[in-house]
Amino acid sequence: MQRFAKLAASFALAAAVAGCTGTAMKTQNLDPSQYTVVGHGEGKATGLMILGFIPVQQNNRFVRAQQAAIKSRGGDALINTQVQENWFWAYVLSGFTTTVSGDVVKLKH
């Protein structure tokens, strides 16, 4: 029984650590000769924390917002990036909405 408790605790710890990882936003340093500015773009993404510890679309919301901003103008990348975060809460969850905006660019090939 004690061995099962240790195994269960190890599994719970591993799951908690794995659930706390996310994907970082990728930014690029581009020379102005490498791109053409298409216009200003903005994207939003929301993630939830149920009961304060169960993430739902939480870990990749920055990347999803960045991709939505790029897609909003049909570009390839985002420069002059700004990130804003707003949050809300209810009885059993907290929500986080990330807004990414900036100049959408098309890369020259």
Secondary structure, DSSP 8 states (H G I E B T S, - for coil): -HHHHHHHHHHHHHHHHHHT-----------GGGEEEEEEEEEEEEEEEETTTEEES-TTHHHHHHHHHHHHTT-SEEEEEEEEEEEEE-SSEEEEEEEEEEEEEEE--
